[in-house]
Amino acid sequence: MGIVKAICISDQRGIQKHEVSQAVFDPQWGIAGDAHGGNWHRQVSLLSYEKIQAFQERGAEVSPGAFAENLVVEGFDFRNLPVGSRFACGTVILEMTQIGKECHTHCQIYQKMGECIMPTEGVFAVVTQGGEIRVGDEMTLLAPLPAGKLRAAALILSDKGASGEREDLCGPLMARMLEAEEYKVEEILVIPDEQARIEEELIRLSDGRQLDLILSSGGTGFSMRDVTPEATLAVASREVPGIAEAIRAYSMQITKRAMLGRGVAAIRGRTLIVNLPGSPKAVEESLSYILPELRHGLEILRGEAAECARPS
């Protein structure tokens, strides 16, 4: 059980939040009156009271809201709970959706202390049931839900797509194919062919959002800007060469130019990352071939299935 020590909101993004004694939580937005709300996966941010206290003991002078956190809660080490954890506070139910976040602009706290705890210790949640929370209310950790759908993301690597010069057709296509196989598609992202940014998103989706599957499209050819395989291997803990080999072998039956594809497949933690080609036609062909076989491997990663060997 935890205790809500502070509730903080702000009417603008990028500024320190201020304390309020109570707040209304809306599933369609997050916290009423808070600029970070919206129809997305980071409606509410939470930070452990104990983490703030430990940071203060190292010399930091911070008050609630200094890290742009919404809820300061005593009694939970949020960082060590899995994505999908659910919390009840009165009638409000929050579901954790992401652990930590990348800090692109170092705040005043970082400038003084050389670090900020929000990127590593903060977590984010969505409101699944609304209501009101007051300072001093009790928060409880709910029992885990039964294992649900496999969770996935589509990552599109395209300079022109990211700049709006070209419509992305691959992301929606991958989403439709995944949903047809009963995956829950959490995000569709279109970003430039920049290795550092690709690595950043792969890490966030694997570690922060703890997805089961990330499908990328594009950036697997011979162009100097094609760096998706390099980014994937840079963040991977294990390679899965059979998937990439299968895609190329199957595609070679359609076009010999498939031999020029450099896509890879790899595992980071409990997330499988698979590089697909950049054209909608090639994406559909590749994904239709491998998708039926991926589920078993993902269930093994989640600890829900036994090894692949079959009795002779």
GUKOL-611316 format. One record per residue: chain; z, x negated, y negated of N, C-alpha, C, O in turn. Coordinates in steps of 0.02 Angstrom, whole numbers, plus 50000, padded with zeros to 5 digits. Atoms other than C-alpha are relative to their C-alpha. Last residue first. Example, Ala and Ser with C-alpha at 12.3 -4.5 7.8 and 13.67 -1.06 7.14 Angstrom:
<sites>
 unit    nw    nu    nv   caw   cau   cav    cw    cu    cv    ow    ou    ov
    A 49997 50042 50059 50357 49316 50053 50037 50039 49945 50045 50014 49890
    A 50000 49955 50059 50390 49385 50225 50000 49955 49940 50033 49903 49941
</sites>
This chain:
<sites>
 unit    nw    nu    nv   caw   cau   cav    cw    cu    cv    ow    ou    ov
    A 50065 50009 49966 48333 49489 51864 49993 50050 50056 49942 50051 50091
    A 49993 50018 49929 48475 49551 51753 49932 49995 50033 49887 50035 50019
    A 50005 49941 49957 48430 49548 51568 50009 49978 50072 49988 49923 50090
    A 50025 50012 49933 48487 49415 51444 50000 50065 50041 50046 50105 50036
    A 50066 49972 49989 48504 49472 51263 49976 49995 50073 49928 50030 50091
    A 50055 50047 50005 48691 49447 51245 49935 50031 50024 49934 50084 50056
    A 49993 50060 49959 48809 49594 51222 49939 49957 49992 49894 49973 49954
    A 50042 50000 49941 48808 49720 51080 50010 49934 50037 50032 49884 50008
    A 50004 49934 49970 48922 49776 50938 49958 50002 50064 49952 50054 50096
    A 49951 49997 49945 48982 49608 50875 50000 50065 50037 50049 50083 50069
    A 49944 49957 50021 48893 49631 50707 50054 50004 50054 50106 50035 50044
    A 49968 50031 50059 48779 49483 50745 50061 50039 49978 50111 50010 49958
    A 49964 50059 49975 48745 49557 50917 50036 49965 49943 50094 49946 49950
    A 49940 49973 49968 48701 49723 50835 50041 49944 50032 50102 49948 50034
    A 49952 49983 50053 48582 49630 50721 50064 50028 50030 50119 50016 50004
    A 49972 50061 50028 48495 49550 50870 50052 50013 49947 50102 49979 49943
    A 49957 50029 49949 48474 49718 50956 50033 49935 49974 50093 49924 49984
    A 49936 49965 49996 48409 49799 50798 50047 49968 50050 50107 49962 50036
    A 49947 50031 50041 48276 49667 50769 50068 50032 50011 50119 49998 50006
    A 49961 50049 49962 48165 49717 50916 50058 49971 49959 50103 49939 49988
    A 49966 49971 49942 48097 49880 50845 50045 49951 50037 50093 49972 50069
    A 49943 49957 50016 48066 49796 50676 50034 50030 50061 50096 50032 50064
    A 49935 50030 49986 47958 49652 50739 50059 50049 49993 50111 50039 50025
    A 49997 50038 49938 47785 49730 50760 50071 49977 50016 50093 49981 50073
    A 50008 49953 49945 47792 49867 50629 50007 49965 50067 50027 49995 50117
    A 49937 49964 49991 47862 49739 50508 49996 50050 50057 50044 50060 50094
    A 49946 50044 49975 47718 49619 50528 50062 50040 50017 50092 50031 50070
    A 50017 50025 49934 47579 49749 50513 50057 49959 50030 50076 49969 50088
    A 49998 49945 49952 47661 49840 50368 49985 49977 50071 50019 49998 50118
    A 49930 49979 49991 47698 49680 50274 50005 50055 50052 50047 50052 50097
    A 49969 50049 49956 47521 49615 50304 50074 50017 50012 50100 50006 50067
    A 50031 49994 49934 47445 49774 50231 50034 49953 50049 50051 49973 50105
    A 49975 49941 49964 47568 49777 50085 49972 50007 50071 50009 50025 50117
    A 50043 49942 50010 47523 49597 50038 50028 50060 50039 50057 50051 50092
    A 49996 49967 50066 47655 49462 50011 49957 50061 49991 49965 50095 49940
    A 50054 50017 50047 47693 49400 50187 50004 50042 49936 50048 50085 49930
    A 50062 49966 49984 47864 49427 50267 49946 49979 49950 49962 49954 49897
    A 50054 50005 50049 48016 49313 50265 49938 50036 50026 49916 50022 50082
    A 50067 50007 49972 48162 49372 50373 49949 49999 49943 49946 50045 49903
    A 50049 50003 50054 48346 49349 50329 49932 49987 50031 49924 49939 50069
    A 50064 50026 49980 48478 49402 50456 49952 50005 49941 49946 50057 49909
    A 50060 49969 50029 48654 49425 50390 49938 49965 50025 49934 49903 50026
    A 50019 49944 49955 48815 49392 50486 49938 50037 49974 49927 50095 49991
    A 49942 49960 49982 48847 49221 50408 49982 50051 50052 49963 50034 50108
    A 49946 50024 50043 48677 49166 50347 50060 50044 50014 50059 50103 49999
    A 49937 49963 50004 48545 49184 50482 50046 49966 49950 50052 49905 49949
    A 49938 50039 49994 48364 49128 50474 50061 50047 49994 50055 50104 49973
    A 49945 49952 49990 48184 49184 50483 50063 49960 50013 50061 49908 50047
    A 49949 50018 49952 48040 49081 50413 50047 50059 50009 50044 50108 49972
    A 49937 49963 49998 47877 49114 50322 50046 49978 50055 50025 49955 50108
    A 49943 50047 49990 47749 48975 50307 50067 50036 50005 50119 50004 50001
    A 49936 49973 50023 47589 49078 50327 50058 49953 50017 50061 49925 50072
    A 49981 50032 50062 47432 48975 50346 50066 50025 49972 50093 49999 49923
    A 49973 50066 49985 47411 49020 50529 50023 49963 49937 50059 49914 49942
    A 49928 49994 49990 47392 49201 50472 50032 49933 50016 50092 49924 50006
    A 49965 50028 50057 47222 49149 50408 50076 50008 50004 50113 49979 49964
    A 49981 50069 49986 47157 49180 50583 50036 49968 49941 50070 49917 49950
    A 50035 50048 50042 47161 49365 50548 50024 49930 50015 50084 49917 50020
    A 50032 49960 50052 47210 49515 50655 49958 49956 49954 49902 49973 49936
    A 50046 49956 49966 47257 49429 50818 49960 50042 49951 49909 50071 49968
    A 50059 50039 49983 47332 49289 50714 49948 50042 50037 49889 50027 50036
    A 50047 49996 50056 47451 49420 50642 49936 49960 50013 49883 49977 49986
    A 50028 49933 50003 47537 49439 50811 49946 50005 49946 49893 50033 49957
    A 50041 49990 49940 47560 49252 50834 49967 50069 50000 49909 50075 50017
    A 50063 50037 50006 47617 49230 50653 49954 50012 50061 49894 50020 50053
    A 50040 49971 50054 47746 49368 50663 49932 49965 49995 49880 49998 49989
    A 50028 49937 49975 47807 49308 50833 49957 50033 49947 49904 50060 49962
    A 50054 50016 49954 47829 49130 50769 49966 50063 50025 49905 50066 50032
    A 50056 50022 50041 47930 49193 50620 49940 49983 50045 49883 49997 50027
    A 50024 49943 50039 48043 49292 50737 49939 49980 49959 49889 50015 49960
    A 50040 49953 49959 48059 49153 50866 49972 50057 49960 49916 50080 49975
    A 50072 50013 50002 48112 49024 50737 49958 50050 50038 49900 50061 50021
    A 50021 49957 49945 48286 49098 50705 49924 49993 50005 49888 50038 49984
    A 50068 49976 50002 48367 48964 50595 49985 50043 50062 50014 50032 50115
    A 50037 50009 49937 48554 48946 50576 49929 50027 49991 49919 50077 49957
    A 49955 50037 49954 48673 48924 50428 49966 49987 50066 49981 49938 50100
    A 49989 49977 49931 48543 48973 50298 50052 49957 50037 50060 49898 50022
    A 49937 49962 49996 48557 48948 50110 50019 50019 50071 50072 50047 50082
    A 49948 50033 50040 48429 48807 50091 50067 50037 50006 50120 50005 50001
    A 49970 50053 49959 48324 48877 50234 50057 49965 49963 50104 49941 49994
    A 49966 49969 49942 48291 49037 50137 50036 49947 50041 50094 49956 50060
    A 49939 49967 50023 48253 48947 49974 50040 50029 50058 50102 50025 50060
    A 49953 50053 50020 48130 48830 50059 50066 50030 49977 50120 50004 49993
    A 49971 50032 49940 48046 48976 50149 50051 49946 49982 50103 49941 50015
    A 49954 49957 49963 48031 49073 49983 50027 49968 50064 50088 49974 50076
    A 49941 50038 49979 47958 48928 49884 50050 50043 50040 50107 50023 50050
    A 49978 49967 49938 47780 48982 49847 50057 49962 50031 50047 49915 50069
    A 49947 49952 50016 47762 48924 49666 50026 50036 50062 50075 50074 50057
    A 49941 50038 50019 47666 48768 49719 50058 50045 49980 50116 50024 49981
    A 49993 50012 50071 47545 48884 49807 50063 49961 49985 50112 49965 50022
    A 50008 50071 50017 47526 48859 49994 50008 49986 49926 50009 49927 49906
    A 50065 50033 49993 47590 49028 50055 50001 49927 49978 50053 49894 49982
    A 50001 50038 49937 47762 49103 50090 49935 49962 50010 49922 49935 50064
    A 49976 50068 50009 47808 49166 49916 49999 49957 50062 50036 49908 50068
    A 50032 50043 50049 47793 49349 49956 50029 49930 49999 50084 49917 50024
    A 50073 49994 49998 47899 49482 50040 49971 49955 49945 49990 49962 49887
    A 50034 50023 50060 48082 49461 50085 49925 50009 50009 49900 50009 50065
    A 50071 50012 49991 48177 49566 50211 49971 49976 49934 49977 50011 49883
    A 50036 50008 50063 48366 49552 50207 49928 49984 50019 49914 49936 50054
    A 50068 50025 49999 48462 49622 50355 49973 49995 49929 49981 50040 49888
    A 50020 50021 49933 48644 49657 50398 49932 49965 49999 49920 49918 50037
    A 50052 49959 49968 48709 49663 50221 49984 49973 50069 49998 49915 50085
    A 49991 50002 49928 48874 49582 50171 49951 50046 50037 49970 50085 50081
    A 50012 49932 49976 48860 49635 49988 50006 50005 50076 50010 50061 50102
    A 49969 49950 50043 48939 49477 49920 49993 50071 50026 50042 50108 50028
    A 49928 50010 50005 48902 49356 50060 50035 50055 49961 50086 50082 49982
    A 49969 50018 49936 48728 49403 50118 50076 49999 49996 50110 50030 50036
    A 50012 49947 49952 48661 49498 49967 50033 49987 50067 50055 50034 50101
    A 49965 49940 50022 48740 49378 49844 49993 50056 50051 50042 50090 50068
    A 49928 50011 49991 48685 49224 49941 50039 50063 49981 50085 50083 50016
    A 49987 50001 49928 48506 49286 49956 50075 49991 50014 50101 50023 50060
    A 50001 49931 49976 48507 49332 49771 50012 50003 50075 50046 50049 50099
    A 49944 49962 50028 48564 49159 49717 50002 50071 50027 50056 50095 50046
    A 49939 50020 49964 48443 49071 49834 50060 50041 49976 50100 50063 50017
    A 50006 49972 49933 48298 49170 49761 50063 49984 50040 50091 50027 50074
    A 49985 49928 50005 48356 49130 49584 49996 50032 50069 50036 50076 50085
    A 49928 49991 50015 48366 48944 49621 50018 50074 49998 50071 50093 50023
    A 49957 50013 49942 48196 48945 49707 50074 50012 49986 50108 50043 50027
    A 49958 50055 50024 48101 49032 49568 50053 49987 50053 50093 50030 50068
    A 50001 50053 49948 47957 49143 49624 50037 49939 49975 50006 49887 49962
    A 50052 50051 50002 48007 49284 49505 50005 49950 50057 50056 49947 50092
    A 49980 50058 50041 48114 49434 49554 49944 49948 50001 49901 49950 50045
    A 50061 50038 50015 48083 49610 49620 50019 49944 49953 50040 49956 49896
    A 50001 50046 50058 48235 49687 49702 49933 49967 49993 49902 49947 50043
    A 50069 50026 50003 48251 49839 49817 49996 49958 49936 50004 49985 49882
    A 50031 50025 50061 48434 49873 49860 49927 49982 50012 49908 49960 50067
    A 49952 50004 50055 48548 49964 49982 49966 49978 49935 49985 50002 49881
    A 50028 50049 50046 48421 50024 50110 50043 49999 49937 50043 50047 49898
    A 49982 49980 50068 48520 50113 50247 49976 49945 49953 50001 49889 49956
    A 49963 50049 50039 48429 50084 50411 50019 50032 49933 49985 50077 49909
    A 49930 49982 50013 48382 50234 50517 50041 49942 49971 50101 49938 49985
    A 49963 50027 49943 48217 50166 50588 50076 50008 49990 50115 49976 50025
    A 50026 49965 49940 48119 50279 50470 50035 49976 50063 50039 50012 50113
    A 49966 49935 49996 48233 50213 50332 49976 50040 50060 50014 50079 50089
    A 49930 50010 49980 48173 50037 50367 50036 50066 50009 50071 50077 50058
    A 50001 50020 49930 47989 50086 50362 50071 49989 50026 50086 50006 50083
    A 50020 49943 49958 48011 50183 50201 50003 49982 50074 50026 50022 50115
    A 49946 49952 50000 48109 50041 50120 49984 50060 50044 50026 50083 50083
    A 49948 50024 49955 47979 49913 50172 50058 50049 50005 50086 50060 50058
    A 50027 49997 49931 47842 50017 50092 50053 49977 50049 50065 50010 50100
    A 49996 49930 49976 47945 50045 49933 49975 50007 50072 50001 50048 50110
    A 49930 49978 49996 47968 49856 49917 50006 50072 50024 50042 50084 50073
    A 49968 50023 49938 47789 49809 49961 50072 50025 50007 50093 50044 50061
    A 50013 49952 49947 47700 49913 49829 50037 49982 50064 50048 50025 50107
    A 49976 50020 49934 47766 49824 49676 49988 50056 50050 50014 50111 50043
    A 49956 49952 49968 47657 49863 49526 50021 49975 50069 49979 49950 50107
    A 50026 49974 49937 47586 49709 49442 50051 50048 50030 50111 50033 50032
    A 50073 50003 50002 47605 49645 49263 49968 50030 50063 49909 50047 50063
    A 50028 49935 50011 47786 49703 49252 49924 50002 49997 49895 50054 49982
    A 50016 49993 50071 47856 49529 49230 49970 50067 49983 49957 50082 49924
    A 49938 50004 50038 47945 49532 49399 49987 50009 49925 50030 50034 49889
    A 49960 49940 49988 47787 49593 49486 50063 50001 49957 50081 50053 49930
    A 50032 49945 50034 47682 49458 49406 50038 50065 50009 50042 50106 49963
    A 49996 50012 50072 47801 49319 49458 49971 50060 49961 50001 50083 49913
    A 50064 49995 50034 47819 49393 49631 50010 49989 49925 50046 50027 49893
    A 50009 50061 50039 47954 49376 49762 49931 50002 49969 49880 49993 50003
    A 50070 50012 50015 48006 49548 49826 49994 49940 49954 50023 49940 49900
    A 50002 50049 50054 48178 49562 49907 49927 49980 49990 49897 49948 50033
    A 50068 50027 50006 48203 49717 50014 49998 49956 49938 50014 49978 49883
    A 50028 50006 50067 48383 49753 50065 49930 49973 50005 49913 49937 50052
    A 50053 50048 50014 48467 49813 50224 49981 49999 49927 50000 50043 49888
    A 50012 50001 50072 48618 49902 50297 49951 49943 49983 49957 49888 50009
    A 50012 50069 50021 48628 49950 50481 49978 50001 49927 49940 50045 49906
    A 50067 50026 49998 48690 50127 50491 49999 49926 49984 50042 49900 49947
    A 50054 49957 50023 48871 50166 50523 49932 49967 50008 49922 49925 50052
    A 50058 50041 50018 49012 50089 50622 49942 50045 49983 49923 50089 50022
    A 50038 50026 49943 49153 50217 50625 49939 49961 49976 49912 49975 49922
    A 50044 49950 49972 49248 50228 50460 49966 49972 50063 49961 49911 50070
    A 50073 50012 50002 49389 50107 50432 49961 50059 50029 49984 50092 50076
    A 50025 50024 49936 49563 50180 50404 49925 49990 49997 49890 50029 49964
    A 50016 49950 49950 49606 50199 50221 49976 49968 50065 49953 49911 50065
    A 50061 50020 49964 49691 50066 50116 49989 50050 50056 50031 50059 50099
    A 49994 50015 49929 49818 50148 50001 49932 49981 50028 49880 50004 50005
    A 50066 50005 49970 49839 50149 49813 50009 49980 50073 50047 49935 50089
    A 50005 50037 49937 49999 50210 49730 49927 50001 50024 49892 50050 50017
    A 50018 49962 49939 49995 50265 49549 49996 49954 50060 49981 49894 50054
    A 49941 49987 49959 50088 50161 49420 49985 50039 50062 50028 50045 50106
    A 49963 50062 49989 49950 50168 49289 50064 50017 50037 50100 50064 50019
    A 49954 50020 50053 49862 50334 49310 50032 49933 50018 50039 49917 50077
    A 49952 50052 49981 49709 50380 49414 50041 49982 49939 50015 49976 49884
    A 49968 50038 50053 49609 50541 49396 50049 49949 50029 50084 49964 50078
    A 49933 49979 50018 49485 50624 49510 50027 49957 49944 49989 49927 49907
    A 49975 50007 50067 49323 50587 49600 50072 50025 49990 50103 50051 50036
    A 49967 49936 50014 49273 50556 49778 50037 49992 49934 50074 49944 49924
    A 50028 49951 49952 49148 50422 49829 50033 50068 49994 50006 50118 50017
    A 49956 49943 49994 49177 50312 49677 49968 50050 50048 49915 50077 50033
    A 50028 49937 50026 49085 50149 49701 50052 50054 50011 50095 50049 50054
    A 49997 49940 49958 49167 49979 49719 49962 50057 49967 49947 50056 49907
    A 50029 49941 50032 49165 49801 49657 49999 50058 50048 49998 50049 50109
    A 50044 49961 49955 49268 49648 49699 49977 50062 49961 50003 50079 49909
    A 50013 49930 50017 49349 49511 49595 49956 50033 50052 49915 50000 50084
    A 49947 49957 49975 49417 49352 49674 49988 50074 49986 50017 50117 50019
    A 49982 50014 49930 49270 49232 49662 50050 50050 50029 50048 50064 50088
    A 50059 50010 49956 49175 49284 49505 50018 49989 50073 49978 50005 50117
    A 50037 49938 49986 49335 49358 49427 49940 49988 50046 49929 50027 50092
    A 49987 49975 49933 49441 49200 49445 49958 50062 50017 49951 50079 50076
    A 49984 49930 50011 49370 49103 49299 50006 50032 50068 49964 50021 50111
    A 50015 49953 49947 49362 48914 49296 50018 50070 49978 50054 50080 49929
    A 50048 50032 49955 49369 48763 49182 49982 50043 50060 49946 50021 50105
    A 49970 50018 49936 49529 48831 49105 49953 49962 50047 49976 49931 50095
    A 49933 50028 50006 49484 48841 48920 50025 49971 50066 50055 49917 50067
    A 50003 50056 50046 49295 48865 48929 50068 49966 49994 50072 49905 49987
    A 50030 50057 49965 49315 48973 49084 49999 49939 49954 50013 49883 49977
    A 49951 50022 49949 49435 49089 48995 49974 49939 50036 50010 49891 50047
    A 49950 50042 50033 49319 49096 48844 50053 49975 50049 50079 49920 50041
    A 49958 49966 50050 49180 49161 48956 50049 49951 49969 50052 49892 49987
    A 49929 50016 49993 49046 49061 49047 50040 50029 49942 50024 50017 49883
    A 49977 50021 50066 48880 49151 49042 50075 49988 50003 50113 50035 50010
    A 50055 50035 50034 48792 49163 49210 50020 49974 49931 49994 49923 49909
    A 49983 50002 50071 48943 49206 49319 49946 49959 49964 49943 49898 49973
    A 50020 50062 50035 48880 49256 49492 50018 50006 49926 50006 50058 49895
    A 50065 49996 50034 48977 49397 49572 49987 49934 49965 50033 49897 49948
    A 50018 50052 50048 49125 49424 49687 49933 50013 49967 49898 50061 49982
    A 49946 50048 50012 49135 49538 49839 49973 49947 49952 49923 49915 49966
    A 50019 50069 50011 49021 49690 49839 50061 49958 49986 50108 49980 49953
    A 50072 50011 49989 49022 49872 49893 49979 49928 49992 49926 49908 50018
    A 50018 50067 50023 49205 49923 49911 49927 49985 50020 49907 49995 50077
    A 50027 50038 49944 49224 50111 49931 49974 49933 49974 49932 49931 49930
    A 50046 50054 50019 49338 50204 49811 49977 49965 50063 50015 49955 50110
    A 50014 50046 49945 49423 50371 49846 49947 49951 49976 49894 49971 49950
    A 50057 50046 50007 49507 50467 49706 49992 49957 50063 50041 49932 50090
    A 50059 49969 49970 49619 50616 49749 49939 49953 49999 49888 49968 50030
    A 50000 49929 50016 49778 50516 49720 49941 50032 50036 49933 50024 50096
    A 49950 50001 50053 49727 50335 49746 50001 50071 49971 49957 50089 49933
    A 49983 49935 50027 49632 50310 49908 50054 49992 49948 50103 49956 49958
    A 49934 49995 50029 49546 50147 49953 50010 50071 49971 49965 50099 49941
    A 49991 49942 50042 49398 50115 50067 50073 50006 49978 50119 49992 50016
    A 49930 49979 50003 49340 49951 50141 50007 50057 49951 49976 50058 49898
    A 49993 49937 49964 49150 49950 50159 50072 50023 50003 50084 50081 50022
    A 50038 49948 50035 49134 49767 50111 50000 50063 50044 49993 50060 50105
    A 50073 49996 49992 49266 49673 50208 49969 50053 49955 50002 50102 49936
    A 50016 49937 49967 49441 49631 50142 49924 50006 50006 49888 49980 49963
    A 50000 50010 49928 49486 49451 50103 49992 50065 50039 50004 50067 50099
    A 50051 50049 49980 49438 49455 49920 49995 49992 50075 49942 49975 50101
    A 50065 49968 49992 49537 49615 49892 49948 49952 50029 49905 49972 50068
    A 50042 50059 50010 49704 49532 49923 49929 50024 50012 49902 50016 50067
    A 50060 50011 49961 49800 49694 49899 49967 49934 49982 49961 49916 49924
    A 49991 49985 49930 49979 49727 49845 49940 49991 50044 49945 49996 50105
    A 49953 50043 49964 49967 49740 49657 50003 50021 50073 50007 50081 50089
    A 49960 49968 49948 49811 49819 49582 50045 49948 50034 50021 49896 50056
    A 49957 50054 49977 49722 49778 49419 50050 50032 50049 50088 50076 50030
    A 49936 49985 49969 49582 49904 49396 50035 49936 50021 50006 49894 50055
    A 49980 49931 50013 49434 49895 49279 50070 50015 50025 50111 50046 49990
    A 49983 49961 49941 49405 49707 49271 50022 50070 49979 50051 50078 49925
    A 50044 49941 49999 49317 49631 49120 50011 50041 50064 49966 50077 50086
    A 50054 50019 49954 49410 49467 49156 49947 50055 50006 49903 50052 50049
    A 50030 50063 50023 49521 49489 49004 49942 49978 50042 49896 49945 50018
    A 50065 49988 50030 49550 49672 49049 49965 49937 49978 49906 49939 49960
    A 50044 49957 49961 49736 49649 49081 49935 50016 49963 49936 50031 49903
    A 49972 49933 49997 49804 49504 48978 49953 50044 50041 49896 50025 50051
    A 50046 49944 49992 49768 49319 48997 50039 50066 50003 50095 50068 50029
    A 49968 49946 50037 49853 49160 48943 49952 50059 49999 49908 50064 49955
    A 50045 49952 50033 49802 49034 49074 50041 50053 49964 50092 50076 49990
    A 50007 50012 50072 49922 48891 49108 49954 50048 49964 49946 50042 49904
    A 50035 50063 50009 49919 48872 49297 49985 49986 49926 49951 49938 49909
    A 49954 50054 49986 50053 49005 49313 49968 49931 49993 50003 49881 49987
    A 49959 50009 50059 49933 49125 49229 50050 49942 50009 50065 49906 49962
    A 50043 50033 50050 49809 49101 49370 50040 49987 49936 50031 49935 49904
    A 50007 50070 49979 49943 49140 49499 49958 49961 49949 49971 49902 49937
    A 49935 50034 50010 49988 49299 49405 49995 49926 50018 50020 49884 49981
    A 49993 50010 50072 49804 49352 49395 50065 49963 49985 50066 49918 49944
    A 50047 50053 50018 49783 49326 49581 50004 49984 49926 49999 49926 49905
    A 49971 50065 49980 49942 49426 49616 49954 49942 49981 49978 49888 49965
    A 49948 50019 50048 49876 49573 49515 50028 49931 50016 50042 49891 49972
    A 49931 50000 49975 49723 49581 49627 50048 49975 49946 50035 49924 49914
    A 49973 50067 49996 49560 49622 49539 50073 50004 50020 50110 50048 49997
    A 49929 50005 49984 49450 49776 49548 50021 49927 50007 49982 49885 50029
    A 49980 50068 49979 49282 49819 49470 50076 49999 50010 50114 50029 49972
    A 49930 50017 50016 49214 49997 49466 50016 49930 50025 49999 49912 50082
    A 49972 49953 50048 49035 50061 49461 50069 49979 49976 50085 49986 49917
    A 49943 50033 50032 48958 49909 49544 50030 50044 49946 50037 50024 49888
    A 49948 50017 49951 48840 49989 49672 50061 49965 49970 50108 49949 50006
    A 50013 50063 49967 48732 50085 49549 50060 49980 50041 50109 50017 50045
    A 50020 49983 49932 48715 50254 49464 49979 49936 50036 49920 49924 50049
    A 50071 49984 49990 48811 50204 49310 49987 50017 50072 50031 50016 50114
    A 50014 49947 49952 48975 50134 49247 49925 50011 50007 49885 49980 49972
    A 50027 50029 49938 48991 49965 49162 49986 50052 50054 49965 50036 50109
    A 50071 50018 50007 49006 50044 48989 49970 49972 50064 49909 49970 50071
    A 50009 50072 49989 49171 50130 49031 49925 49983 50003 49887 50015 50038
    A 49989 50040 50061 49203 50299 48950 49992 49926 50009 49998 49889 49960
    A 50024 49967 50061 49224 50394 49114 50018 49957 49939 50075 49936 49930
    A 49945 49981 50044 49257 50272 49255 49971 50030 49936 49931 49997 49902
    A 49947 50049 49994 49121 50271 49389 50058 50023 49957 50082 50079 49967
    A 49998 50051 50052 48960 50361 49348 50048 49943 50014 50030 49884 50007
    A 50066 50010 50028 48901 50494 49471 49998 49944 49949 49945 49923 49927
    A 50047 50030 49951 49056 50482 49581 49931 49986 49971 49895 49943 49997
    A 50055 49955 49986 49167 50512 49426 49951 49968 50049 49926 49913 50035
    A 50048 50034 49957 49337 50431 49400 49949 50050 50025 49966 50101 50055
    A 50034 49954 49955 49443 50495 49255 49945 49961 50037 49907 49924 50006
    A 50072 49995 50006 49561 50371 49174 49973 50048 50053 50003 50058 50106
    A 50030 49960 49947 49745 50345 49138 49925 50004 49989 49901 49992 49934
    A 49947 49979 49954 49860 50235 49034 49974 50040 50059 50006 50044 50111
    A 49986 49929 50010 49720 50139 48950 50051 50021 50052 50058 49989 50103
    A 49960 49959 49955 49703 49952 48931 50003 50073 49979 50005 50089 49920
    A 49934 49984 50026 49562 49864 48840 50036 50048 50047 50003 50085 50085
    A 49981 49930 49995 49410 49777 48913 50071 50010 49972 50111 49963 49969
    A 49938 49991 49963 49346 49609 48853 50019 50074 50000 50009 50109 49950
    A 49940 50011 50040 49165 49612 48796 50062 50012 50043 50058 50043 50096
    A 49995 50068 50025 48999 49588 48885 50060 49988 49955 50064 49935 49925
    A 50001 50053 49950 48959 49772 48906 50009 49932 49967 49992 49923 49908
    A 50058 50045 50002 49012 49896 48775 50005 49951 50058 50060 49934 50080
    A 50058 49959 50016 49127 50048 48774 49937 49959 49992 49883 49986 49976
    A 50031 50023 50063 49262 49953 48867 49939 50044 49987 49907 50068 50034
    A 50068 49978 50013 49385 50004 49003 49973 49968 49936 50011 49940 49897
    A 50033 50029 50058 49545 49942 49083 49928 50025 49994 49893 50031 50043
    A 50067 49970 50001 49671 50021 49201 49967 49977 49935 49996 49985 49881
    A 50036 49991 50064 49827 49918 49237 49932 50033 50013 49901 50022 50065
    A 49962 50031 50054 49963 49894 49368 49966 50009 49932 49999 50010 49881
    A 50045 50012 50056 49896 50013 49501 50041 49975 49941 50082 50011 49914
    A 49980 49964 50060 50016 49992 49647 49950 49982 49944 49936 49924 49933
    A 50002 50036 50063 49964 49943 49823 50022 50045 49942 50029 50106 49950
    A 50000 49958 50060 50000 50000 50000 50000 49957 49938 50031 49904 49937
</sites>
